[in-house]
Amino acid sequence: MLNGLRQKAIVKPGGIVKIRFPELPAGATVEVIVLMEPSPEHSEKPLTSFIGSVKGNFATPEKVDKFIRQERDAWEF
């Protein structure tokens, strides 16, 4: 079973992060995972934010249907 410890830290110049857990036994094998809190200058938009945000390739829904029918017909055996 894995036991977890959590601690917040401030990144020092040069990307240095110091953590200290006195309760960890010397010589223990641990895995360190760094999760960065989002900040305005590093925020990324989720993919779902792009849905409907740009003009499509088809002028009308009918043209979409026509294209899909043509593609389907091209694959018929």
Secondary structure, DSSP 8 states (H G I E B T S, - for coil): -----------BTTTB-----TTS-TT------------GGG----GGGGTTSS--S-SSHHHHHHHHHHHHHHT--
